[in-house]
């Protein structure tokens, strides 16, 4: 009994000591420490800018959520703000050349310090890394859903028709800024981030929606 009492008292003393240390020791600001490391370790080089390391409000909120769903009202606020950034085709035409779009979707190059700052249109879409697009593909990613038959499943037999307008506009918005429809989407914001230009976006639109595209065969 005496031994048990001694052990218990020792444990209480140790706990009190640790609690006192925890109360005295300052809480490390790891975010500030990390920012300092980044600031001292990275520099602008060609098109790769240090500013890329700074998250906007949407990415910051999703990072803090650590994979958990955001509260519905917060998610809606983020989506509404991102939808306002979407720039629609200046000529009102949404579709380009699906053959060019196919090459773009299978191209993963771009957005590195080796790229020329004078060649913003040199980036690929890298779509195959996350999606299946064509039955002929040998390898593709599964991070995102399959896009095979994307337009066909959605009944887009004529992308220029009034009946297809909502799907066409949604698809453009999703490519331009995916967070406009899913606050914590992992999909690159191709238009919003300046990764792809308007012509490239039109070509990807054609790949997804043109009935003659292999995506819809």
N, C-alpha and C positions, 0 to 999 in steps of 0.2 A: 504493500500500500504506500509506504514511504517512498519507494523508488518511483512509483507511478506519479506521485505528487511532484517529485523533483523533476521528472521528465516534462510534466505539464507546465510547471513554472518556467522551465528553461525555454519551452516553446513559446510561451506568452512573452517572455523577455525578448526573444529573437524577433517575434512578430512585431512588437512595439518598436524595436530598433529599426527594422526594415520600413515600417510605416513612417517613422520619423524621417528616415533618409529620403523616402519617396516624397514626403511633403516639402523637404528642403531643396532637393535636387531640381533644377529648372527643367522644364519640358523642352526637349530639343525641337527646333523648327526644321524638320527634314525637308519641307518644300523649299524653304529659303536656301538651305544648304545645297539642294539639288540645282536650283536656279543658278547659284553661284558657280557650281561645277560646269554647268552648260555654258554660262557666259564666258568662262575662262578657257573652255575646251573647243568651242566651235567658232568659225568665222564664215562670212559670206564667201561663196566660191561659185562663180558662173551663175547659173539660175538657182542653185541651192542656197537659200537664205536662212540665217539664224532665226528670223521671224517665224519660220515654219514650226519651230519648237513651241511657240506660244499657242495655247489652245484658245479657241473662241468659246463663248458661253455654252454653246451646245456640246462641244467635245468635253469641256470641263465638267459639265453636269453629268454626262454619261460616264466619264472616268471615275468620278466620285461615287457613282452608283455601283461600280465594281460588278457589272453584269446583272444586277437586279433591275427590275422594271422601274422606271421613273413614275412618280405620282401622275395620275391622268391629267391634272390641270397643268403641271409643269411640262409634260410631254406635248400637250396641245399648244402651249405658248411657244415652245421651241419650233414646232412644226410650222406654226403660223408665221413666225419670224423668218424662217428659211424659205417658205413659199414666196414671200415678198421679194426674195433675191433672184428668183427665176426670171431670166430674160428670154422671151419668146422669139422665134425666128423673125428677123427684121423684115423679111419679104413675105411672111405669112405661110411659107412652104416648109413643111416638117420633114419631108423625105428626100434623101439624096440617092446615092448609088449603093445598092446592097453589096455589090462585088467589092467596092472599096471598103464598105463596112465590115465585110468578112475578113479582109486582110487586117484591118484595124483591130478587130476583136481578138485575133490570134497573135497580135504584136504586143509584147510586154515591155518594150524599151521605153526609156524616157524618164524625166524628172530626177536625174542624178546630176552631180556636179560636173560630169563629163559632157553633158548636153550643152549646146550652144544657146546662149541667151537670145540670139536672134532667130532661133528656130523653134518657137513655141508650138508649132503644128507638127513637130517631129515625134511627139509622144504616141505610144500605142494605147489601146483601150484595155488590154490585158484581161479581157472578159473571160477567156477560157480558164483562167486560174480559179474562178469561183463558180462558173456556170457551165452546164452543158448547153450547147447551141445547135449542134448538128449531129445526126445519127452517124455520120461518117467520122466523127472525132474519135481518135484512139484514146486520148487522155484528156481529162478535164477535172476541174475542182468541184467540190460539193459544199463549199461554205455558203453559197447562195443557191436558190432553187434552180431546177432545170428551166431553161428558156426555150427548149425545143417545142415547136408549134405555138410559140408565144402569141402571134397574131391570129392564127387559125383557131385556137381554143377560145379566144375572146371575140370571135366572129368578125374579124376585120378582113373582109374580102375586098373591100375598096377603101383604102385609108383616107381618100379625099371625101368620102361621103359624110353627110351630117350625122348618120348613125354611129360612125366611128370616132367622132370628134372627142368625146370624153376620154376614150382609151388612148388616142393619139396624144392628147394634151398631157394626160397622166404620165405616159411613157417618156415624153420630152422632159417633164418636170422631174421625174425620177432619175433620169440620166444627168440632168443639169445640177440638181441638188437633192440627193436621196433623203436628206433629213427633213425635207418638206413634207414627207409622207410617213416617215418613221424616225422619230427623234434620235434614236441611238443606232441608226443603220450603220453597218460597217462598210457599206458601199462607198467608193470614192465619189466626191462631189465634183464630177468632171467639169461642168461648166462654171460653177461657183468658184472653184479653185484655179480656173484658167488652165486646166490640164488638157482639155480638148477645145478646139474652136468650133464655131457654129457649123462649118462645113463638115467637120468630123462627126459632130453630133447627128447631123442629118443622115450621114451614111450609116451610122449605127441604128438610127430609127428605121431606115429602109431594111436593114438586115433583120430587124425584129418584126416588121409589119408588112413588108412587101410580100404578096402571095407567091411571087416567083423565087423568093429567097429560100435557100436550103433549110432555114430555120422552120419554114412553114410547109415543107414538103412531106 
